[in-house]
Amino acid sequence: VTSALRPMSRRPRNGSVKSVHPTGIAFDVRKPKRRMCRDWLRQLLLQHEREGAIEATEEFRPPHFHIVVLQALERRTNEVNVIE
């Protein structure tokens, strides 16, 4: 993991001001150098995307995968709705 929760003051030069990193719902994973490992990780991320648990984007500068966790947010939202 190259980044998870990141304060706005630590935003990289190429980072967006609309980044979800400060919210704690996203993290970055360095792209493996070995092709076999990259292919395995891509398949794993695609599987979890199909299940609706995450949204993953492969980025190239610097090479990494940006992953947003969706399922935990949905679970938290449902818990709040039950309490209300």
Backbone as CSV, one residue per row, in Angstrom:
resi,resn,N_x,N_y,N_z,CA_x,CA_y,CA_z,C_x,C_y,C_z
1,VAL,0.862,-1.175,0.000,0.000,0.000,0.000,0.899,1.226,0.000
2,THR,0.688,2.113,-0.960,1.508,3.319,-1.036,0.846,4.513,-0.371
3,SER,-0.465,4.471,-0.218,-1.148,5.539,0.508,-2.541,5.061,0.894
4,ALA,-3.000,5.538,2.002,-4.365,5.254,2.446,-4.943,6.597,2.874
5,LEU,-5.193,6.767,4.146,-5.689,8.047,4.628,-4.572,9.076,4.490
6,ARG,-4.863,10.150,3.783,-3.826,11.144,3.510,-4.421,12.532,3.714
7,PRO,-3.793,13.357,4.556,-4.307,14.715,4.756,-4.143,15.556,3.493
8,MET,-4.969,16.562,3.339,-4.907,17.443,2.169,-3.525,18.081,2.037
9,SER,-2.861,18.335,3.149,-1.542,18.970,3.109,-0.477,18.056,2.503
10,ARG,-0.754,16.752,2.407,0.212,15.795,1.843,-0.181,15.355,0.431
11,ARG,-1.075,16.083,-0.217,-1.509,15.728,-1.571,-0.329,15.812,-2.522
12,PRO,-0.112,14.746,-3.321,0.986,14.781,-4.281,0.741,15.830,-5.365
13,ARG,1.804,16.248,-6.044,1.682,17.273,-7.089,0.672,16.884,-8.153
14,ASN,0.617,15.600,-8.497,-0.311,15.167,-9.544,-1.680,14.772,-8.980
15,GLY,-1.912,15.000,-7.696,-3.174,14.637,-7.065,-4.275,15.655,-7.348
16,SER,-5.490,15.187,-7.306,-6.645,16.050,-7.553,-7.117,16.699,-6.252
17,VAL,-7.598,17.909,-6.338,-8.180,18.565,-5.161,-9.482,17.869,-4.756
18,LYS,-10.044,17.063,-5.659,-11.271,16.318,-5.379,-10.968,14.886,-4.929
19,SER,-9.755,14.633,-4.481,-9.321,13.297,-4.077,-10.188,12.746,-2.944
20,VAL,-10.430,11.439,-2.977,-11.180,10.786,-1.903,-10.244,10.268,-0.812
21,HIS,-8.921,10.395,-0.984,-7.985,9.917,0.038,-8.222,10.549,1.411
22,PRO,-8.491,11.855,1.507,-8.716,12.422,2.845,-9.914,11.814,3.572
23,THR,-10.841,11.205,2.854,-12.014,10.610,3.504,-11.719,9.236,4.099
24,GLY,-10.612,8.622,3.681,-10.263,7.305,4.203,-10.919,6.151,3.470
25,ILE,-11.610,6.411,2.346,-12.280,5.317,1.634,-11.458,4.788,0.469
26,ALA,-10.276,5.367,0.237,-9.466,4.948,-0.907,-8.031,4.707,-0.465
27,PHE,-7.366,3.846,-1.219,-5.945,3.618,-0.993,-5.301,3.239,-2.315
28,ASP,-3.994,3.384,-2.370,-3.239,3.057,-3.569,-2.340,1.861,-3.283
29,VAL,-2.202,1.017,-4.287,-1.328,-0.155,-4.197,-0.333,-0.075,-5.341
30,ARG,0.932,-0.180,-5.004,1.973,-0.136,-6.028,1.776,-1.287,-7.009
31,LYS,1.957,-1.006,-8.290,1.789,-2.019,-9.326,2.977,-2.979,-9.280
32,PRO,2.713,-4.291,-9.153,3.817,-5.259,-9.112,4.644,-5.216,-10.396
33,LYS,5.942,-5.427,-10.254,6.827,-5.423,-11.419,6.701,-6.703,-12.240
34,ARG,6.445,-7.813,-11.570,6.332,-9.091,-12.281,4.965,-9.197,-12.952
35,ARG,4.976,-9.539,-14.224,3.735,-9.616,-15.005,2.731,-10.588,-14.392
36,MET,3.205,-11.740,-13.926,2.312,-12.734,-13.340,1.584,-12.147,-12.122
37,CYS,2.299,-11.393,-11.326,1.694,-10.775,-10.139,0.710,-9.679,-10.532
38,ARG,1.055,-8.864,-11.550,0.135,-7.827,-12.035,-1.150,-8.439,-12.562
39,ASP,-1.022,-9.505,-13.360,-2.208,-10.163,-13.913,-3.090,-10.718,-12.797
40,TRP,-2.467,-11.328,-11.790,-3.221,-11.884,-10.658,-3.971,-10.756,-9.936
41,LEU,-3.280,-9.635,-9.684,-3.899,-8.517,-8.979,-5.033,-7.918,-9.797
42,ARG,-4.838,-7.769,-11.098,-5.914,-7.240,-11.959,-7.155,-8.115,-11.878
43,GLN,-6.973,-9.425,-11.957,-8.110,-10.352,-11.888,-8.815,-10.262,-10.540
44,LEU,-8.052,-10.177,-9.474,-8.620,-10.064,-8.130,-9.437,-8.776,-7.996
45,LEU,-8.876,-7.671,-8.489,-9.593,-6.394,-8.412,-10.865,-6.420,-9.251
46,LEU,-10.786,-7.008,-10.439,-11.985,-7.113,-11.286,-13.073,-7.944,-10.612
47,GLN,-12.674,-9.022,-9.967,-13.649,-9.872,-9.265,-14.367,-9.069,-8.183
48,HIS,-13.608,-8.312,-7.399,-14.226,-7.522,-6.328,-15.051,-6.358,-6.879
49,GLU,-14.673,-5.844,-8.041,-15.499,-4.805,-8.684,-16.843,-5.390,-9.107
50,ARG,-16.823,-6.568,-9.705,-18.080,-7.211,-10.126,-18.999,-7.471,-8.937
51,GLU,-18.413,-7.737,-7.776,-19.202,-7.973,-6.562,-19.709,-6.670,-5.943
52,GLY,-19.236,-5.542,-6.457,-19.673,-4.248,-5.942,-18.978,-3.816,-4.663
53,ALA,-17.866,-4.471,-4.321,-17.166,-4.154,-3.082,-16.177,-3.007,-3.246
54,ILE,-15.617,-2.874,-4.446,-14.609,-1.843,-4.687,-14.796,-1.235,-6.069
55,GLU,-14.072,-0.165,-6.303,-13.923,0.404,-7.630,-12.425,0.637,-7.786
56,ALA,-11.813,0.016,-8.786,-10.359,0.096,-8.949,-10.003,0.721,-10.287
57,THR,-8.954,1.520,-10.263,-8.446,2.172,-11.469,-6.953,1.917,-11.552
58,GLU,-6.505,1.483,-12.722,-5.074,1.301,-12.931,-4.505,2.618,-13.435
59,GLU,-3.510,3.128,-12.718,-2.890,4.392,-13.095,-1.438,4.136,-13.481
60,PHE,-0.879,5.023,-14.318,0.432,4.759,-14.905,1.538,5.715,-14.477
61,ARG,1.219,6.883,-13.949,2.249,7.825,-13.495,1.911,8.329,-12.118
62,PRO,2.473,7.828,-11.098,3.314,6.642,-11.009,2.471,5.383,-11.160
63,PRO,3.093,4.265,-11.500,2.339,3.028,-11.724,1.760,2.470,-10.414
64,HIS,0.425,2.479,-10.331,-0.244,1.961,-9.140,-1.712,1.693,-9.464
65,PHE,-2.398,1.036,-8.529,-3.838,0.828,-8.619,-4.482,1.687,-7.544
66,HIS,-5.471,2.450,-7.936,-6.231,3.297,-7.018,-7.510,2.527,-6.704
67,ILE,-7.758,2.279,-5.432,-8.885,1.428,-5.028,-9.782,2.184,-4.050
68,VAL,-11.067,2.248,-4.385,-12.074,2.867,-3.515,-12.929,1.743,-2.951
69,VAL,-13.086,1.724,-1.643,-13.871,0.678,-0.980,-15.321,1.136,-0.909
70,LEU,-16.204,0.390,-1.559,-17.624,0.756,-1.626,-18.467,-0.006,-0.612
71,GLN,-18.197,-1.262,-0.438,-19.043,-2.102,0.399,-19.103,-1.606,1.838
72,ALA,-17.984,-1.181,2.391,-17.985,-0.691,3.769,-18.841,0.564,3.891
73,LEU,-18.804,1.430,2.889,-19.638,2.632,2.917,-21.112,2.268,2.902
74,GLU,-21.462,1.318,2.053,-22.859,0.893,1.965,-23.314,0.318,3.296
75,ARG,-22.466,-0.491,3.926,-22.802,-1.098,5.204,-23.018,-0.014,6.254
76,ARG,-22.133,0.993,6.312,-22.270,2.083,7.271,-23.545,2.869,7.027
77,THR,-23.866,3.128,5.775,-25.079,3.863,5.428,-26.308,3.095,5.883
78,ASN,-26.322,1.777,5.671,-27.448,0.954,6.100,-27.607,0.972,7.607
79,GLU,-26.496,0.947,8.342,-26.582,0.975,9.801,-27.182,2.291,10.279
80,VAL,-26.812,3.388,9.651,-27.355,4.690,10.026,-28.857,4.710,9.748
81,ASN,-29.273,4.173,8.628,-30.694,4.158,8.293,-31.509,3.343,9.283
82,VAL,-30.950,2.258,9.783,-31.656,1.426,10.740,-31.850,2.179,12.048
83,ILE,-30.855,2.924,12.479,-30.913,3.663,13.743,-31.947,4.788,13.652
84,GLU,-32.040,5.426,12.524,-32.954,6.578,12.376,-34.350,6.130,12.383
